[in-house]
Amino acid sequence: MKDKIFGILQRVGRSFMLPIAILPVAGLLLGLGGSFTNETMLKAYGLLNVMGPGTIINQVLQIMNAAGNIIFTNLPIIFAMGVAIGMAKKEKEVAALSAVIAFFIMHASIGALIDINGGAEAMLSGATTDVCGITSLQMGVFGGIVVGLGVAALHNRFYKIELPQVLSFFGGTRFVPIISGLVYVVVGIAMFFVWPTIQAGIYAVGDLVLRSGYAGTWVYGFMERLLIPFGLHHVFYLPFWQTAVGGTLEVGGQMIEGAQNIFFAQLSDPSVEHFAVSATRFMSGKFPLMIFGLPGAAFAMYRTAKPKKRKAVEGLLLSAALTSMLTGITEPLEFTFLFVAPLLYGVHCVFAGLAYMLMHILKVGVGMTFSGGFIDLFLFGILQGNKKTNWIWIVVVGVVYFIVYYVLFSFLIKKLDLKTPGRDDVEEVKLYTRADVNARKEGEKSASAEDQVSEGILRGLGGKKNISDVDCCATRLRCTVHKSELVNDTILKATGASGVVHKGNGVQIIYGPKVTVIKSNFEDYLETAPDEELHTMEETADSKTEEKTEEKQTGKVKETIIVSSPITGIADDLANAPDDAFAGKMMGDGAVVTPTNPVVVAPEDGEIAFVFDTKHAIGFMSDSGLSMLLHIGIDTVKLDGKGFTCFVENGQKVKKGDKLLELDLEYLKANAPSLCSPILCTELEDNQKVRLLASGEIKAGAPLYAIDIYEA
């Protein structure tokens, strides 16, 4: 249960990254536009005649300011879409549309109740706001997150739903926006009554954080860095940046919630004399770390590397240090600590909290979009002037941080003989990433049977770096690789595959109807697999593969089962199928029929085992015990269900001759490589052999082939 909750929180954190990723661009537009249209700043730098009101440059800057501001104004709906996309497992575009619909419906429902209860004037001051033209409750980004998470849950539950035939048009992905809209009418009504209490609680938490003073700021900085290895830091800091947990402040006559929102609102307000430190305390501490502290640690690692490896280490650490300084992206350096010397990361977390606390004590009022590198410092500190930001203290504290990090890290690395880059005996010199840390963590767990199959597939395909795309049809795992020569059929067959088909850079691994589960497990496995290329051909080069030769069964036939054709058309031997996997009997034995009539019927009495999503294939279990696959056409999975109308569903009992599918033969002829349709028995025993009974024209319901069961 703990691991499941942790996994969900990680996914929630990752889903926040999509909307967060737009903030640097919006901040850049707002930072440049807001700064260079501020007449006070222009006068201070003597730029009024060049960039002042009425000039073309000023007009462009005003447009940039408006473009950046609109992003921050509409963050709730951006988060609703972004979180829904991030949490949806498949069909993400449907989740995004559903989130927008649910967002509008929820706020419209709240707005209607506000009007019914006397309008905004009857509500508490600051409790309402304008949300995309709708008068609603002041829910901020929390409202968007509530919509995004809820819609994603509905989407993952219902995007494959099959409705009764009369309502079938509204099934599948079309059902998601419908159910989302209905649910969020109810959520909107509930929020009208519940949210004021929640809001009061959030304000109380925010007030507690603000009153916790410098100690609270240290805890914030410490926890924000500590949670990075777990991928949960976005879940932690986002409420401080975007909701009332990070404080509330009236700016330009409007009540603003969240530290980052407060900072950017003040950035657009020319009357602000000093940015609110109560807000920037949750951001300013990053600057001494990113621009000075971590480069000091990188220099320590360079100086303590073995002399013969310093040249190799130099390029890696220099690029990582510059990336940290300029953009605030620190993953290569921080995850290298974590991977080779967790103690260093613990020290780093302690100093991170101290950096935030020092910036708070020194009243540094520099905000940021996302990262905390020099670009943000220049835009939101230096350009705004020291009077408004006290940015000079970042440099003063930063220089001390560089020295402390260099001295302390050098001492610990030498004293404890920590194997930082260039200090071990391995030939390869590298920095580490989150993927490496996750891979090590996963490697410490005992592999499940599913992971063993997935690991085998990964190795057989030449590693994660060699895999371009993964998909499946009714029976085959369809993969696209970059280098087909790295694919190892022997390893792939060892995972339980009955065969492997190569088509250029396409690899089709035959597993039968269980392939959809194998694909899902494999995609999950790929998320944490190391991003590397594997060369496995040498492992199996000396092993001899024996060709299976068809042995003619001898002995007495004790029973014969007749299988009827489900299609009216032209029957032929399976060996003549225009597909190597079918012709090679990798998925089972049987026959092929090329349809001349659009109706596909049940070949025997039995039960529908599965209907594939794209309707081109049906799994069938006959009452006589035969497991069958009715596969209409070749490569028809790529048609995404077009040309097929299905009349049955999973688990449905049918009688021989009952209608299963109807085909649009003209469309299929024009868009499918072939209409030749394999009718297979997929799980024959060694003493069961297929005997073809019909060749040429055949009617649905007529005998197609026999299964002779020999005495053992």
Buried (B, 14 or more C-beta within 10 A) or exposed (E): EEEEEEEEBBBBBBBBEBBBEBBBBBBBBBBBBBBBBBBEBBEEEEBBEEBBEEBEEBEBBBEBBBBBBEBBBEBBBBBBBBBBBBBBEBBBEBBBBBBBBBBBBBBBBBBBBBEEEEEBEEBEEBBBBBBBEBBBBBBBBBBBBBBBBBBBBBBBEBBEBBBEEEEBEEBBBBBBBBBBBEBBBEBBBBBBEEBBEBBEEBBEBBBEBBEEEEEBBBBBBBBBBBBBBBBBBBBBBBBBBBBBBBBBBEBEEEBBBBBBBBBBBBBBBEEBEBBBBBBBBBBBBBBBBBBBBBBBBBBBBBBBBEEEBBEBBBEBBBEBBBBBBBBBBBBBBBBBBBBBBEEBBEBBBEBBBBBBBBBBBBBBBBBBBBBBBBBBBBBBBBBBBEEBBBBEBBBEBBEBBBEBBBEBBBEBBEEEEBBBBBBBEEEEBBBBBBBBBBBBEBEEEEEEEBBEBBBBBBBBBBBBBBBEEBEBBBBBBBBBBEBBEBBBBBBBBBBBBBBBBEEEBBBBBBBBBEBBEBBBBBBEBBEBBBEEEBEBBEEBEEEEEEEEEEEEEEEEBEEEBBBBBBBBBBBBBBEEBEBBBBBBBBBBBBBBBBBBBBBBBBBBBBBBBBBBBBBBBBBBBBEEEBBBBBBBBBBBBBBEBBBBBBBBBEEBEBEBBBBBBBBBBEEBEEBBEBBBBBBBBBBBEEBBBBEBBBEEEBEBBBBBBBBBBBEE
